[in-house]
Amino acid sequence: MTENHELQPQQTKRDFLRVILGGSLLAWLGTVIYPILSYLKPPAQAEAEVSSVKVGKLSAIEKDSGTLFRFGSKPVILLRSASGELRAYSATCTHLDCTVQYRKDFGLIWCACHNGKYDVNGRNVSGPPPRPLDEFKVIVQGEEVFISKKS
């Protein structure tokens, strides 16, 4: 029994050294791995605020058509009626954020995801969309067409 008492302090020192060395190894791994992971993760960037976008020349936009373009990071659809009237709406469906398109054969704005339909005034007319599309302001300066947020 006296031998066990003599070995007990030895085991305690060994356990203490294992904990210290194991903790040191984990700390060293953390100091190596954390900077690598931080480098691989791209930094969060704030989206630039866009107030107006140049779409193009009026003569390049066909009558009775819909053109998709980017307004910052969001899609917008520019409609030109057969009479030449221009309207712009968010091209993001109000149901599940799918991108909508103009269907000349229907004469409607159509969402392919769940067959949602909007009229040319952006109002939801059938399918699951719960509300109309957000409208944008269309500005024609000379031959150039600009889209801006509606105020």
Order of alpha helices (4+ residues) and beta strands (2+ residues): alpha-beta-beta-beta-beta-beta-beta-beta-beta-beta-beta
